[in-house]
Amino acid sequence: MKLSVKTRFDVGRNGVKALKVILILLGCLIIYFEWISYHLLPLSWPSTSMLETLYPALRVHTDRASKEQKVLRILLVADPQIQGFRDEPPGVLGVITRWDADRYLSKTYSLIYQHIDPHLVIFLGDLLDEGSTASERDYEVYADRFRRLFPLHGSKVLYVAGDNDIGGEGAEVVTSTNIDRFRKNFPTAVDGFWNTSLHLFEVNTLTNAVSNSIDVTSTPDHKLPRMLFSHMPLLRGYPDPFVEKVLNDFQPALIISAHTHKASMSQRSLSSTAYAQVTAGHRSDFAVFQLNPNPVNVQEIVVPTCSYRMGVAEIGYGVAIIDLTAYRLFYSVFWTPSRYGQLACELWALCAVAGFVLIFVVKQNYKLVYWKATKMFR
């Protein structure tokens, strides 16, 4: 069999054309996963306009500068746990993993922030992965990185301390040094128009302390609905004396917590210490909670992690919209893409392209050797 020069070059040109098509498809795939898919996210999130249709008196998106504020918009950020230097791979690989995790958090937070325009942003603990063990120098770097990833743009903020921030995980001791360092770098500022309609309290089961985000006296006003924010869920596990005292003293209309990395909702009677019923978090639409100043039952929302590095399949941000005139809270999770799924698809595509290139080169070299050999023995 003789392979003509024309045939050889036709095969080569066809292979190059096929490679160009494959590279274009790979480029399109990467552009979709890295940019387009994020900008399509709002189409999959629950519609706030539907709430205004169902509740005609509700106006979700009033201007933050308006003096007539009847709706409070809250963005709930759970367990971002930005990666540090010690527990990540050394060298270039560690730089890449931190960069990709930071980029994902920054991009998803920015999109949801613009979509909701919250009056209040609440970080539900575990802000830093190495917050309780970092040196002073590293901690300052982490805190600065965190603020750049999660800008507030004028929103009020509540920072709840988690076990990765101040200690308390396993046998790790919570120290006053870690607590002071956290408060210094992440000061809470939540005074706003909602003060006369709602009371917000931070509960820390790691230190057995309650701080009133509005009044330093930490005395609950039972004429107004009370909401508790905690890193650790309060209605799970064996009854804890501190938690039971908090529930009896404050009688919260709703608890919002994090830590488990998975979305769920719980409910139990205030007069009972029986295990709470745990249900899966809502996949779509808004769940409605009535904020009763004198509740019979207590309910708890557990917000999922917003970081793909926590190893769970479903990640997102909690969004709460509170109608202050009717004491009604609407809650939903705004889900974000599976980053590991995206990276797996991109890696598979890159391997496919590399395989095609390898086969193409080997095949072309084989044909070239065959053509030279047949030419020598003519």
SVG drawing of the C-alpha trace seen along z (x, -y; Angstrom):
<svg xmlns="http://www.w3.org/2000/svg" viewBox="-53 -59 68 61">
<polyline fill="none" stroke="black" stroke-width="0.4" points="0.0,0.0 1.4,-3.3 0.4,-6.6 0.6,-9.5 1.8,-12.9 -1.6,-14.4 -3.3,-11.7 -0.9,-12.4 -1.5,-16.1 -5.3,-15.6 -5.3,-13.3 -3.1,-15.9 -5.4,-18.8 -8.5,-16.9 -6.9,-16.0 -6.0,-19.6 -9.5,-20.8 -10.9,-18.2 -8.5,-19.4 -9.6,-23.0 -13.2,-22.1 -12.5,-20.1 -10.5,-23.0 -13.3,-25.5 -15.8,-23.2 -13.5,-22.9 -13.2,-26.7 -17.0,-27.0 -17.3,-24.5 -14.9,-26.4 -16.5,-29.7 -19.9,-28.3 -18.8,-26.8 -16.5,-29.7 -18.7,-32.6 -22.1,-32.0 -23.4,-29.5 -23.0,-32.0 -24.9,-34.7 -27.7,-32.3 -28.1,-31.5 -30.7,-34.2 -33.1,-32.4 -33.1,-29.4 -33.6,-31.3 -37.0,-31.9 -38.8,-34.9 -39.4,-37.7 -42.0,-39.2 -44.2,-36.2 -44.2,-37.2 -45.6,-40.6 -48.3,-38.9 -49.3,-36.6 -49.0,-39.4 -50.1,-42.7 -49.1,-44.9 -45.5,-43.6 -42.9,-45.6 -39.7,-43.5 -37.3,-45.9 -37.8,-49.2 -34.7,-51.5 -32.4,-51.1 -32.2,-55.0 -36.0,-55.2 -37.3,-56.4 -40.4,-54.3 -38.9,-50.8 -41.4,-48.0 -39.3,-45.1 -36.0,-43.8 -33.9,-41.9 -31.2,-39.6 -28.5,-37.6 -27.3,-34.6 -23.7,-33.4 -22.8,-30.1 -19.4,-28.4 -17.4,-30.1 -14.3,-28.8 -11.8,-30.4 -8.7,-28.3 -5.4,-29.1 -1.8,-28.3 -1.2,-25.4 -3.8,-22.9 -3.6,-23.5 -1.0,-21.8 2.4,-23.6 3.7,-25.6 1.9,-26.4 -0.9,-23.8 -1.9,-25.5 -2.0,-28.9 -4.3,-27.5 -6.7,-25.8 -7.0,-28.9 -7.5,-31.1 -10.2,-28.9 -12.1,-28.6 -11.9,-32.4 -13.0,-33.1 -16.0,-30.9 -17.1,-32.5 -16.5,-36.0 -18.4,-35.4 -21.5,-33.7 -21.7,-36.2 -21.5,-39.1 -24.3,-37.8 -26.6,-37.1 -25.8,-40.4 -26.7,-42.3 -29.9,-40.2 -31.1,-40.8 -29.5,-44.1 -29.7,-43.2 -30.1,-45.6 -28.3,-43.1 -25.7,-40.5 -25.3,-37.8 -22.2,-35.5 -23.1,-32.4 -19.7,-31.4 -16.6,-29.5 -15.5,-32.4 -11.9,-31.1 -10.7,-27.6 -7.7,-28.2 -9.0,-31.1 -8.5,-29.5 -4.9,-28.3 -3.4,-31.0 -0.6,-33.2 -1.3,-36.9 0.3,-37.7 -1.6,-35.0 -4.8,-36.0 -4.5,-39.5 -4.0,-38.2 -7.0,-35.9 -9.2,-38.7 -8.2,-41.1 -8.9,-38.4 -12.3,-37.7 -13.3,-41.4 -12.3,-41.6 -14.3,-38.4 -17.4,-39.6 -17.7,-43.4 -20.7,-44.9 -21.4,-47.9 -23.1,-49.8 -25.1,-46.9 -25.2,-46.3 -23.5,-43.2 -23.6,-40.5 -20.6,-38.2 -21.3,-35.0 -18.2,-33.2 -17.8,-29.5 -15.6,-26.8 -13.1,-27.3 -12.9,-31.0 -12.4,-30.8 -11.9,-27.1 -14.2,-24.5 -13.9,-21.8 -13.2,-18.4 -10.7,-18.9 -9.7,-22.4 -10.1,-25.0 -11.9,-28.3 -9.6,-31.1 -10.3,-34.7 -7.4,-35.6 -9.2,-34.0 -12.5,-35.6 -11.0,-39.1 -9.1,-38.7 -12.3,-37.7 -14.3,-40.6 -11.5,-43.0 -11.3,-41.9 -15.0,-41.3 -17.0,-43.9 -20.8,-43.6 -22.9,-46.6 -26.6,-45.9 -28.5,-48.9 -31.2,-49.8 -34.8,-50.7 -35.8,-47.2 -34.8,-47.9 -38.3,-48.9 -39.9,-45.9 -37.6,-43.0 -34.9,-41.9 -31.9,-40.0 -29.7,-38.0 -26.4,-36.1 -26.1,-32.9 -22.7,-31.3 -22.9,-27.7 -19.1,-27.5 -18.8,-30.2 -22.3,-29.9 -23.0,-33.5 -25.8,-35.6 -25.2,-39.0 -28.0,-41.4 -27.1,-43.0 -29.3,-46.0 -29.0,-46.6 -26.0,-45.6 -28.3,-44.7 -29.2,-41.5 -32.7,-41.6 -35.4,-40.3 -38.5,-42.5 -41.4,-40.0 -43.6,-42.5 -41.5,-42.1 -40.6,-38.9 -37.1,-37.6 -34.7,-35.9 -31.6,-34.0 -28.6,-33.5 -26.1,-30.7 -23.3,-28.9 -24.2,-25.6 -27.8,-24.3 -29.8,-24.7 -32.5,-22.1 -30.3,-19.1 -28.8,-16.5 -29.2,-16.0 -30.9,-18.8 -28.2,-21.2 -28.8,-23.2 -27.5,-26.4 -29.6,-26.0 -32.7,-25.2 -32.2,-28.3 -31.8,-30.5 -35.0,-29.0 -37.0,-29.5 -35.7,-33.1 -35.9,-34.4 -38.7,-32.3 -37.5,-33.0 -39.9,-33.1 -37.1,-31.6 -33.6,-30.4 -31.2,-30.5 -27.9,-28.5 -25.3,-26.7 -22.4,-24.3 -23.8,-21.1 -23.1,-22.4 -26.5,-21.0 -29.9,-22.8 -32.6,-21.6 -35.5,-22.9 -36.5,-21.8 -39.4,-22.4 -40.3,-21.5 -42.4,-22.7 -40.9,-25.3 -42.3,-23.3 -40.6,-20.0 -37.0,-18.8 -37.9,-16.0 -35.8,-15.7 -36.8,-18.2 -38.2,-17.0 -35.6,-17.6 -36.8,-18.0 -34.8,-18.7 -34.4,-22.3 -36.6,-23.7 -35.3,-23.2 -37.2,-26.1 -39.7,-28.8 -40.0,-30.6 -41.0,-29.0 -43.2,-31.2 -42.6,-31.6 -44.9,-33.7 -42.8,-35.6 -44.9,-35.4 -43.8,-37.4 -45.2,-34.7 -44.6,-31.4 -45.8,-28.0 -43.3,-26.1 -39.8,-27.1 -38.5,-26.6 -34.9,-26.5 -33.5,-27.0 -30.1,-25.5 -28.4,-27.3 -26.2,-25.3 -22.5,-26.1 -21.7,-28.5 -18.3,-26.8 -17.7,-23.9 -14.7,-22.9 -16.9,-21.6 -17.5,-18.4 -21.3,-18.5 -23.2,-18.2 -25.6,-21.1 -24.3,-24.6 -25.9,-28.0 -26.8,-31.1 -29.9,-31.7 -32.2,-34.6 -34.7,-35.9 -37.2,-38.6 -39.2,-39.9 -42.4,-41.8 -42.1,-44.0 -45.8,-45.1 -47.2,-41.5 -44.2,-39.8 -43.9,-37.4 -40.6,-35.9 -40.0,-34.4 -37.0,-32.1 -35.3,-30.3 -31.9,-28.9 -30.4,-30.4 -28.4,-27.4 -25.1,-27.8 -23.4,-25.5 -21.5,-22.3 -17.9,-23.5 -16.5,-19.9 -19.0,-18.9 -17.7,-21.8 -14.1,-20.9 -14.7,-17.2 -16.4,-18.1 -13.5,-20.4 -10.9,-17.8 -12.7,-15.1 -12.8,-17.4 -9.1,-18.3 -8.2,-14.6 -10.3,-13.9 -8.5,-16.6 -5.1,-15.4 -6.0,-11.9 -7.1,-13.0 -3.9,-15.0 -1.8,-12.0 -3.6,-9.7 -3.4,-12.2 0.4,-12.7 1.1,-9.0 -1.1,-8.3 0.6,-11.0 4.1,-9.8 3.2,-6.2 1.9,-7.3 5.0,-9.4 7.3,-6.5 5.2,-4.1 5.4,-6.6 9.2,-6.9 9.7,-3.2 7.6,-2.5 9.5,-5.2 12.8,-3.6 11.8,-0.2 10.2,-1.4"/>
</svg>
